[in-house]
Every structure is written in structure tokens, then in C-alpha cells.
Amino acid sequence: MGTPEYLLEMRNITKTFPGVRALDGVSFDLRPGEVHVLLGENGAGKSTLMKVLAGAYIPDSGELYIDGRLVDHFNPRHAQSLGVGIIYQEFNLVPYLNVAHNIFIDHMPRTLGGLALDHARMHRDAEALLKSLDMRVDTRALAHDIPVAQQQMVEVAKALTHDLKILIMDEPTASLCDREIEQLFRTIRELTARGIGIVYISHRLQEIPLIGDRITVLRDGRYVGTANAADLTQERMVEMMVGREISNLFNRSYRPRGEPALRVKDLSSRGTGLSNVNLTVHRGEIVGLAGLVGSGRTELARAIFHVDPHETGEIELLGKSLAKEDPKGAIRRGLALLPEDRKRQGLALILSVAENVVMASLSRLFPRGFLRNRREQESVSKYVQELRISTPGIRQFAKNLSGGNQQKVVLAKWLCTEAEVFMFDEPTRGIDVGAKQEIYAFMDDLARQGKAVLMISSELPEIIGLCDRVYVMREGSIVAELDRTEATQETIIAYAMGGVCADEGRAS
Amino acid sequence: MTKTSSGVRIRADAALLAGLGRFGALAILIVVGALASDVFLSGRNISNIVTNASVIIILGVGQTIAIITNGPDLSAGSVLTICAVIATLMVKQLGIFFPIAILAALALGMFLGFLNGYMIARIGIPSFISTYGLQWAVFGFAYVILKGYVIYDFDTSFRFIGNGYLFGTIPMPIVVMLLVVTGGMFMLRRTVVGRELYAVGANRVAARMSGVDTEKKIIQAFILSGALAALAGIVLVARINAVQADIGKNYVLPVIAAVFMGGTSPTGGRGTLLGTVIGALIITVVQNGMNLLAVDSVWRDAVIGVLIILTVLIDITMQKRLARIQAA
């Protein structure tokens, strides 16, 4: 028997895969109406534990109680019938079905004796459900067409159509902006008020005290400890996750800047809404590009890299104008762009580490057009060692690496081009603290070697902790340039959101 | 930190396993053929099998390259036909010196391949549609030109590439096939272009953002496929000494089947020519065996179909097993 006080009790769960012990005697519990945060680096066992709970994996040993009753067989349907819902980081919506259909996807109400779907009722019920959660989503819109935050709401509503007791949320805030996060937190509080227990997985340490009641930390498949959220500082959380003290996440060696390396003059592009952008990045500098999601930061980087065209404006790279070319030309001239979406834009997942690392340097490494194994191996091994990429070998497929290591492979790809100017778009998104710290250290290294770095980030601590200067963007324009001493969280947010006199609207 | 090389070994093992699976299937079929028929393993029959497989393999090389980079080239059969028709017309009706006719046919194949590539890469029509559309148009032209007639009986000089022997022993189709396979392997494995073709197929967006001219690569891949279809057409008509407008009609799908049997990924970015060669041999060996055993023609298609599915099934099972090992 489990303890009646708990909605969920997992005791000594062990799960092994051939060659790896993914979970080693892990325990976890959840009270009704509680938000229990599950913390750990990538590969710590969080997902495996949650997959056991959701019935996707059968544990080798250990016990699982839901509502005090021992769960004796594991499959997703059964878990669902016991009241377990899970919202994965990558949503499970059918893109070309509408919101109501998605919400009732696995038990659509029928009419005409079961022959036809009862669309009217579906919309009515879906609307009522969304309204009860204070969510405003058009039930007739296609899932594909609504913003990510609303897609998430649909996932929540979908889970609620079953008799939900436990909701697992995997990195629910990963792609939300601040306002949307507030809305999500309101929704979570609404759910807990109904007695639903939430298992909350997140890498964003700063938001944990805002939403979590208790925290459990896992490391390398083992249970490290559980504490009240109020009792743990961020530093302590990190220590528990990494198992060592991370003295200083941001370790910058500021030096006097060199000559201008990248200069953008009056860049405008109607298609992407960029207007009159001016910026300069000097050698030896890390310059931050802050702003809300959708403020044009990514679009700017893509325009500079000539992925997307721009109508007017000038881009000067290392003193020479970078005329209208393509990414190939930009790369040859010493520019690098580490894109925001690692899996779609950064890596070819089905190719090997080596093939990915040399992908942008083929003509530099093999000017005659013929591959040379030795040369490839030497270059790749060099970066694998330098960046401490944890991979069984350079011929390993990229898809088998952890997120942090994949990101390092993308970084290696750009280092391998011997670029002089680096643009990083959300370089630490979705990777764990240990890898983050390493990537920060490499960016500092680049600056020290006299390279120029432009970093787009939505994580203000990393902008403030790392940058010499910060540009803030809003609605396709740069609205502020702040130096290190001026760049505080409050100032940046104020500029990013627009002060009193803001919102002149975009020229159309 | 690079750990042990166990992962490399696992991957090599898996590639080896999948390869061995295919190779094993071929070996078993050969053993079965040898047991069932006395003449199966005779030098003449083996030479026959490989010669028959040659046209499929030459087409298969082009098809593999197209599929690795972007998607299947359904027009290959029609390109084969029109190029064969044009070359033979030039030789037979116009009396043009045969090497020039062959070069003209290759140029036409490359041009049609360019059209495919252009439609796919620059306009954005999926390869399945654009090449299928082109196939209809090109077959149409072939009918218009021949009006149902058959052109036959060519000069021995022209026919050498199809029914001659190198050093009096090796049939020319085999020689051409071996050159094409070797050249293709070299390009895919040892050149920057080959690497870029894989990159485009594996992730077109990432390849473009890594400075690969993705549109150009796709066009190049289809130009190659077109040229090889033309070459296959020349070898084929030189061998059978006749051409009619539907000569290439039944080639494309068996060739694509051979490519998939060889382990090439339908979504691109992965595949080998060695696999395609084995896939083509499996199909040809079975066809030959059924000929020797005089299997009722009603059954032949069914046997081939089951075989195609089984071979791919072996491959997928191997891949899954590997994925499970590597996920851990």
C-alpha cells in the first residue's frame, strides 16, 4: 500500500537499457494540488522517470502507487485511465486538425448512432473547457496556425478531457515569452486549485521558485535529494544537479575592443520587418542582441548572413562590403551563424559528427574537391577535444548525442570555418548548466582571440553576464544601445517592451 | 572527451549487419539457384545475369544519387527511351558517325535531367511530381517520333558498347556498369561534391546555412541521373539491336526498388552504391532463376514483390536493433 496522503509515489525505480542504467533506485512523490519540480541535467533520468510514470517504459524494479494503489501494468492507455497526463516539449497536436478536434482527438463525441462526429458538441465542449481555464483560443483554428503558447493551452485542455490527476509538463516554458509564461503559471495554479498534481520539468532555474512547491534533483540516474522550493538557492540547485560547485557561470575577461569587424548600416527589409538597423561589433567584443521573441533579432542575423534577402542597407565585414551574396559567400569571408533551431537549421541529425563539423568548411579544407580522410579526422578530432564533445567517436550519428553535445558540434562546425565574426542565436537554448558554462567559456575565448561575437539571447542573465555591449530590438528596429554598466535587467526589459512613448507602429 | 571507440564499432557493426543481411539474401538466392538448376552457376549464365543487371545498375547509380540528394527520378525510363531513339535515328537514318550520336544522346539526357533539377530546386515542384510529369511528356515525344515503328538492325560499331566483349571475354555492358559504379562510388565517398549531395539530402536547410549551394547540388544530381539514363539507353539498344517507344517503360520502379533494397533512405541523406548493386543483383538473380526453372509467368511478379518487401524488412529490422543499442 502507498501512503494515502500522496497522489503519486514512486519507490526505488530502476530502469536499465542495454549498457546503461538510466534510473537507479529513484524515488519520487507528489501531493494533490502541488507543483513538484524535477531537476537534473540532460541525461539525468528525468525523461525516463516520467516515461515510466506515463506507462511508456516498464521499470526493471521498484513500485509505483497512484492514489495509494499499486500500479501493476504499464502501458500509456492504462496510465491515462489512472489520471496521468503528459505534455511533451514537442507537442502532440495534429497540425491540420482544428483546436476542438485536437482536444477530443482520442474520444471524439459522436452522433447519429456513432456514425458521424458531433462537431457542434465538440466545439461547445472545447469552448467551455478553455473558458473554465480562462484561456482564449479559437476552437475552429487549425493547430498549425495558432501560436506556440496557445498550442500548449490546447495540450492542457486535451489532458483535462480525461479524469486528470497528475499532469507532467516537460519544459513548458522553453519557447514562451514572459507574458505567455505568466499566463501559463495562472493556468497551472488553476489546475492545482482543482487538486491536480503537477510534475514540472524545467532548465530555467529562475522561474522555479515562482511556480514550484518542492524540488527533486536527479543526477546520472540517481536520486540526489528533495527540498522545499523556498529553501533552495539557484546556486544550490546547480550544485545538486552538477555534483560540484559551479563557481561562476559567467567568467568574462573584458579587454579593450579592437577595430570594427562587423558593421551594419541602415539595413531594412520589408519582408521581415527590419527597419533602419545600424550596429557595429568590434574585434574582442561580445555584443548582445536583446529583445522579445519576434522583435526581429533572428531576422536581422539571417539578413546579415544572407539567408534572407534585404532591400536596402550595407553590411561591412572586416572592412569590406559584403554585397548581396548567399551564406556561402558570407562564410568564405569569415562570417558564422549558429542558428536558433539546432535540429532543423544547425545539424544534419542523420549524418555523423565528422560530416557535420566539416560541412561548412569543405572548400577550405579540401580546395581541390577531393576529400582526405586524414585531414578530416585531424580537424574534427581537434574540435572534439577542444570543445570536449562527449561522443563515442567522430563517426557517431549526430542524433545520438545529447542536446548540449549537439550544440557543441554546431559550434565546432563554425570554429572549423576559421571565421572571424560569430553570430550566435540562442546558443544555450535547451541545454544543461554544465554545457552552458562551457559554451560561455568558449565565447569568452573567442573574444580573447580577437574574434567578434554577436549573441542573440532571450535569457537576460546571460546577456548581462557576458556582453560588453547590448543592443535592444523592438519591432524590427534597434531601440537602445547599452554598455555593460547600463545593461540591467530592468533597463533592457523597459526598452524591449517599449516605454511610454513607444509603439509608433511599423511602417507598412 | 573522446571515450572509447565502442560507438564507432557499433555503427560499423550495424552498417556491416545491414550489408551482410543483404549480401546473405543474395548468397542464399544463389545457393538456391545452384541447387535448383545445373546451368545456374555456369560461366555463361553468370555472365548473362550480370549483363542483364548492368542496365538496372547503371540506372540505379543515377537513381541512388537522386534519392540521396532529393528524391526519386521517375523520368529515368522515358529519358532512357528518348535518348536511345535519338541516338539510333542519328546513326541509322542520318548516317551520323556513332560516337557523335552517343554524345548527343548523353547531352539530351543531361538536358532533361537539368529540367528536372530546375523544376525541383528552383521552382519547388516535388521530385515525385516533376519527374513523373516529365516522364509523360518525354514518352509522348518518343511516340510522336517513332509513330509506332521499331528501329532495328544497327552497325556493329555502334552495337559494340552493348554486345561487344572487352579483351574478347568481358561483355561491354558489364565494363560500362563497372566504370559507372566505380566513378559513382568515388564521387559519393571521396569528393566534396559527394559530401554536399549527402548534406543536401540529410538536411537541406542546415546545408544551405553551412554554405552549400543546395539548388545547384540538386540540379547536378538530376543531371547525373539523366546522363546515366541516356547511357543505359545506349547500352540497352546496342545490346538488343532494336528500339521502340516503350522500351524504357518497365525499368524505373524495379530500379527504385533495387535502390531501396540496397538500404538507401527514401527521405535522403543516406545510401550506398554497393547496396544498390546488391539490390539489383537480387532482382536479376531471381528473374534468371525463374527463367531457368520455367516458373509460370503468373507467379513471377508475386515472387519479385515478396522479395522486395522481405529485403527491405531485413534492413529495417537491423536498423531498429541498432537504434535500440545506441539509444542506451
Interface residues (C-beta under 8 A of the other chain):
Chain A: F17 P18 G19 V20 A22 F305 V307 D326 P327 K328 A330 I331 R332 L337 P339 R344 Q345 G346 L347 A348 L349 I350 L351 E355 V358 M359 A360 L362 S363 F366 G369 F370 L371 S381 V384 Q385 R388 I389 S390 T391 P392 G393 I394 R395 Q396 F397 N400 K413
Chain B: M1 T2 K3 T4 S5 S6 G7 V8 I10 R11 A12 R189 R190 T191 V192 V193 G194 R195 E196 Y198 A199 A202 N203 V205 A206 A207 R208 M209 S210 G211 V212 D213 S265 G269 R270 R324 I325 Q326 A327 A328
